Amino acid sequence: MSRWGLKKTILLSCGAGLLVAIAVVFLADFDETVLALRGMRLSLLPLLLLLSLGNYVFRFIKWEYFLRLLGIRLRLVDSGAVFLGGFAFSISPGKLGEVFKSVLLKQINGAPLASTAPIVFAERYTDLGGLLILAALGVYGSGGGGMALLAGLLLLVMLFALVSSRRLEILLLSLIGRLGPLARFREPMGRALDSARMLLKLRNLPFLLLLSALAWFWECWAMVFALEAFGVELPLTDAVYIYALATLAGALAFLPGGLGVTEGGMVMMLIARGVQKSSAAAGTILVRLTTLWFAVLIGILALVYLDRRWHLGARLWNAAGETGPDEAGIEGRDASE
């Protein structure tokens, strides 16, 4: 990945986000939505950003927990910067671009990619579980959303079966070993599955899922104040259900940042609860700006910090292309310096 390639990806995704916001405004009611946005209570903006930071704090605790399970030790500030740097890739499909965090870990700590890449999988898996827990709080009392909840639950069970079952692992690795050009991925895939199994042991899951649910609850709560900024009182239970289910649908759609699906889901569910179209559209735009796009901005700043702190230069931007998935490890700088 070149420096320009990263910039291009971020710029294109931001452009797509802008188009989605414009579409939401026009589909709701352009004049009324613009009027609502002009009347927004700016005094609530710091609170919205603070609630998003609450989400990041709980997810960082989970990140540190995963690192320690793998025996990786970083200075807290560097660990935080790597974690936050992944937010720059929140707008990649399924947030899988966050695997770049493994590249950063390799550059500053020497940790093998095959060992640390499963952390991103474990993060996404537990995030999905946390959102399912929150969505389940209100889904049974609603008129819809059951299919998205069921799809997410089935995906959760299937992924856990793949990670926890030795038989499925042996079958998968055997299949990969017979696929010619893909055979070289057999060994790193085995190491990745071993790391994922260590991270997602059954006895760890209750703690990790609770941590994830608490993390995403902060952003669900932010939706209450995002609507309040436009004079709409939204019960916290409705906000939890709407935000969690819309975010879950966006994740399952595997679109960059869930763009379009998440916003559309939020607007439709808000309207179904009696919120005016203009207020629903304005509230959705505000909550996405202060959650998704706030995270992207923080991620970019974290990458700049890492670039300067470790003097990575071109290595930071080209590492993804230079390091193959079958590399077992490399000598790196001591992160405890």
N, C-alpha and C positions, 0 to 999 in steps of 0.2 A: 504494500500500500504506500503510495507516494504521498508527500505532503499535499500536493495538488489534488490527489485522489481523495484524501480525507476531506479537504476543504470542499471539493465538488460534491461529495456525498452529503455533507452537512448542509451546504447551500441548496441542493436539490430537495432535500427533505424539508428544509425550512420553507422553500417555495411551495412544496406540496401542502404543508401545514397552513400556509397563508391562503391557498386556494380552498382548502376545506373550510377555513373560517369564513371566507367570502361566500361559499356555497351555503353555509349554515345561516348566514345573515339574509341572503336572498330567499332561501326556501321558507324561512320564518316570516318575515315581513321587513323589508329593507329599511323603510323609513322609521318604523316603530322600534326596530332593534337598534338602529343608530341613535335614536332618541334615548333609548334605555341606557346605552353605553355612555352617552354624554352625562347622564344623571347618576352614574355610578358613585357610590360612597367610597372615595379613595382612602378614607381613614381605616377601612378594613383590609387594605392591601398588605400592610405589614403582618397582620394576623394570619392571612392566608399563606404568606411565605414562611412564617414561623411554623405553621402546621405541616407544611411540606418538609421543613427541616426535621421535624419530629419523625417523619417517615424515614428520612435518611439516617438518623441516629440509630433507630432500631435495626435497620438493614445493615448498617456498619457493624453493629454488635454481632450480627449473624455472620458477616464476612470475616471478622476477626476470629470467631469461633471455628469457622471452616479452615482458616489458615493454621490455627493452632492444632487442629486435628491432623493436619498434614505435616506438622513439625516445622512450619515456616514462621520465622520471626522477623518482623520489620519494625523500625522506629514507628511510633504511632502516627506521626505526621506523614511519613511516607506511605504507610498502609492506607491512611485516609485519603491521600492524594490519588493512589492507584484505584481505590474503590470509587471515588468521585469521578475520576477520569473516565470510568466506564459509562457514566451518564451521557457523555458526548455521543454514545452509540445507542441511546434509548430509542432513537428513531430508526433503528435497523429492524428488519423483520424478526419478531419474537425476541428482540433485544439481543440476538445472538452475536451482534457486532461487539458486545461487551467481552467476548473472548479475547479481545485486544488487551484486557487486563492481564491475561497470562503472558502476553508478549512483554508487557511492562515489568512483570515480576521476574521474568527471565533476564531482562536487561539489567535490573538493579540488584537482583539477588541470586541469579543463576538457577532458579528453580525450573526443572524440566517442564516444557509445555504440556506433555501428556499427563503429568501429575496434577497440574493446576487448572487446566481447562475444565475438568469436571466441576470445579467450584461454580462456574457460571451456570452449568446445568442444574446443580443443586440449588442455587439461588432461584432460578426460574421455577424449578419444581416446587419449592417451598412457598414461593410467591403465589403460584397457582393454587396451592392448598390453602393458603391464608385467605385469598380472595373467595375461594369456594366456601370457606367457613363463614365469611361475612355475608356472602350472597345468600347462603342457606338461612340466615336469620330472618329474611323477609320473603323468600321466594314462595313458600307454601301458602302464604296469605295473599298472594298477588294473582293476577289473571294471566300471567305469562312468565317466561324466563326459565321454566323447568327444563327445556331442551338444552339450553346453554349450560345449565348447572349439571345436567346428566352427562353431556359431552365432556365437560371438564373433569368430572369425577371418573369417567371411564379412562380418559387420558392419564389421569393421576395413577390409577391402578395399573394400567399397562406399563407405564414407565417404571413404576416401583418393581413390578414383576421382572422387567428386563434387568434392572440393576441388582436385585437381590437373588435372582435365580442363577446358580452355577450352571445348570443344564442349558438354560437359554444363552448364557454367555459362551459356553463351549460350542454350541450350535452356531451362533453368530460368527465367532472367530473362525470356526472351521469353514463356514461359507465364504468369508472374506479371503481366507487363505487360498481358496480355489479359484478366485476371480482374477488371476493373472496380474494386471497392473495394480490392482488393489491389495495384493498380497503383502506389500511392504507396510501397509497400515495395520496389519494384524497385531504386531507386538505393541505399538503405541496405543491401539484400541484396547488391548488387554490391560495395559497400565492405567488407562483412563477409567475403565470399568472398575478396576480395583480401588482407585481413588474415590470414585462415585459411591461404591459400596461402603467405604469407610465413612464417608460424609453422611450417608443416608441410612445409617443403621436404624433398625426399628425402634430401639430404645431412645434414640435421639429425636425421632420425628415429633412426638408431642410437644417438646420444648421448641423445636424449630418452627412448627406450624403455628403455635401460639405467638411466637415472636413475629412471624410474618403477618398474622392477622392484626396484631397490635400496630405494626408498622403501617399497614394500609388503612387502618382505622383513622389515622391522623388525616389522610387525604380525603377519606369519606366525610369526616367532620368538616373539612375545608369547604365541601360543597354546600353545607348549611350556610356558611358565611358568604360564599360566592353568590348565592341567591338572595341573602339578606342585603347585599350591596345594591340590589335592584328592587328592594322593598317587598321581597317574597319570603314568607315564613315557611320553611321546609322542615318537617320533623326529622330528627336525627335518624330514626329508624328507616325512613324513606330514603334519606341521603346515603346511608350505608348500603342499602339494597341497590339503589340506582347506580352509584359509583362503582361498587364491586362488580355488579353484573355487566355493566357497560365496559369496564376495563377487562373483565374476563372474556367478553365477546371479542374485543379488539385483539387480545392476545391469541385467541383461538383462530382468528382470521389470518394471522401471520402476516399482517401488513405492517409497514414501518410505523412504529409507535401506535399501532391500532388506528391510524388516521382514517377518518371517515366513519368507520364502524363504531368506534367509541363515542365520538361526538354525536352521530346520528342516534345511537342508542340512548344517550343521556337526554337529548332533546325530546325524543318520542316518549320516553318514560315520564319525563317531567310534565309534558303536555297531558299525558294520560291521567296525571294526578291533579289536573285542573290549573296548572301554571300557564299563563299566557305565552303564546309562541315567542313573542319578542323577549320576554323575561327569561324563558327557557334557553333561547339561543344566546343571549347575552351572558347568562350565568354559566353556560357550558364553555363559552369562549374564555371567560375569566378563569374558571377552575383549571382549564387545560393550560392556559398561559402560566399560572402559578404552580403547576405541578410538572407536567411534561417539559415545557419549554424552559422553565426555571432550572430544571435538572440538567438540560442540555447545556445551558449557559455555564452552570457550575462545573460541568464536566470539561468544557473547553478551557476554562480557567485553570482547572486542576492539571490538564495536560501541559499547559504553558508552564506551570510551576515545576512539574516533573522534568520538562525539557531543560529548564534553567538550573534546577537543583542538581541534576545528575549529569549535565552537559552531554546529553545523549545525541543532540544534533540530528544528523540524518538517520542514525540508528533507530531513533524513536519512530520515525515515519516509514522506514523501509524494513523494519524488523519482521513485520508480518509476511513480507515476501521473501526475506532471506532465511527464515527459520522454518525448516520443514517439520511436519507433524511427527516424523519418526526420529527426531533427535532426542536422545535420552537425557542430555544435560550439557551444561557448559559452565566453565568457570566464570563467576561474576563477582562484582564488587560486594564487599561485605556491607549489608544494609544497616548494620548496627553502628557504622562509623558516625 
